Amino acid sequence: MKATGRVYGWGGWKMPILHLNDPEYCEYGCPICTRARKGVAWAVAVQKAELALTFGGCPWGRARRRKFGVTPDKALPVAMSTH
């Protein structure tokens, strides 16, 4: 089943550099975060390193935390994921 969020170029590898406050990129487009939340081992390792090195994640992960109240490594609560 495909996510119903926005679609990003190159399978998410084309980051919205000019829109650093786009929480939807972390949720639906980021190839690291989306795979890490699904449990892909290499993505989980990269995401953990990123969270540690950047003290909370990339700009899109921080925007996701501001909008949804959930860190990039956690799934959205069921009530929030339906909107």
N, C-alpha and C positions, 0 to 999 in steps of 0.2 A: 504494500500500500504506500503510495507516494504522499509526502507531506503536502498540506494545502497552503503553505506559506509562499512567500515570494520565490522566484527562480533567479539564480545567480549564474553568470557565465562560467564556462569551463568546469562545470560540475562543482561550483563553489570555490575553485582555486582563484578565480578573478575576484579579488576582494574589493568592496566598495570604499576605496581609499579616501574619497572626498566626503564620505558619510560615516564618520567614526562613531556617531551616536545611533547607529542602526541596530537595535537589539534583534531584529528579525534575521539578520545575517548569522548571528550566533545560533539562533534557534533552528533555522531551516537551511542555511547555506554553507556554513563553515565545515570544510571537510574533516577537520580535526575534532571539533566539538560534537558534531552530529554522530560521528563514528564512535567517539569515546562514550557518549551517553548510551549507545547501543552495546557497548562492552567489547569493542575491538581492542585487543591487547596493545598493539603498537600505538594507537591513538590515545589510549588511556595513559600510557607512559609519557607521550609527548605533551599531553594536556597537563599532567601533574607537574612536569618540568616547567612548563609555561606559567602555570599558576604560582609556582614557587619563585621563579625568576622575576616575574613582573608584579609580584605582590597583589594578586587578585585577577589576573588575566589580561587579555588584550582589550583594546577600547570597545570592541563589540561585545565581549563578555561582560565588561563592566556596565555597558548600556543595558544588557539583558538583566543584570542583577538590579539595576535601578528600576526598570520597567516591571519585571515580574517578581522581584524579591528572591530570586534563586540564583545561586552561583552557577557558572558555566558547566561544572561537572555534575550537576544534579538535574534530574528531569523535572519538568513543570508538574505541579500538582494537577490532579485530574480535572478539577473545577476550572483551572486556568487554561488548560490545553484545548478546551472546546470552543474558545472564542476566536 
